[in-house]
Amino acid sequence: MAEQDWGTNKRAFAAVSLPTLFWVVAFFLVPMAIVWLYSFGENRGLTDIDISGTLDNYKRATEWLYVTIFAKSFAVAALVTLICLIVGFPVAMAITFASEKWRPWLLLGIMLPFWTNLLIRTYALMMLLGTQGFANKGLGLLWGGASWVKTLVGLEPLPTWEPVELLFNNFAVVFGLVYVHLPFMVLPLYAALDRLDRSLIEASLDLGAGHFRTIMRIVVPLAAPGIVAGVMITLIPALGAYLTPDLMGGTDSQMIANVIERQFKKANDWPFGAALSFLLIYAMFILIALQSLRRKVPEVR
């Protein structure tokens, strides 16, 4: 059977694409356009918004308070992405070089968290990190064991164990975001590493390069597309994360998504919330555009 040419079968192409196109326009582009118009409006009472074309909302977003929140959100998202890359790369390599018997089970373990609601996973992590959670209980047992060892050798025992505050601070936010977004980094890395020509690795080792040098000079450059993909799909969701900072962060751990949520709910300032939202979207577009330009620019040897 000859292959079909979509250019000459426009009706079939339209039948397949129109429902999807309608869905995207009606339920994504149109709502986004409405919110974008709101960013140029101002409140007229509790429920009315006048689309006056004002730029005051964007000017207000450049105030130092919101600039620092944007900067902190970018810093937290970048740190989360870096940790996910450092942790995820060895995990992806381990899955890649695992036997055919174990590889599907390892991949299943990476994807298993997606089968559970994010809210439930976040509450489970909060129970783990709480003052009465397993983390503090384990640290308490280690502390008690160290105190007992000191008494055995005739030294003064350690003071009474005080639980460590692992929740409602910046550490909890970063830890929670890494926990949530790590699979987003591992899967693209695995997809890139799985396509590597392993003979190149064997040749590098045979020529005297150590394992670390082989990884840095052979594996990492060849896995660069997967690294870039993993960074992008980890950085962007982490930057817009709302639930984890809201539940696990303290008063000084709020990110820009939490500020946007308050504008739409408690403050009832939809125009300003819309402006903050689209500033975040503009920033993401700039990052994606820069990445696209970097890929198009040929390397100079």
Order of alpha helices (4+ residues) and beta strands (2+ residues): alpha-alpha-beta-beta-alpha-alpha-alpha-alpha-alpha-alpha-alpha-alpha-alpha-alpha-alpha-alpha
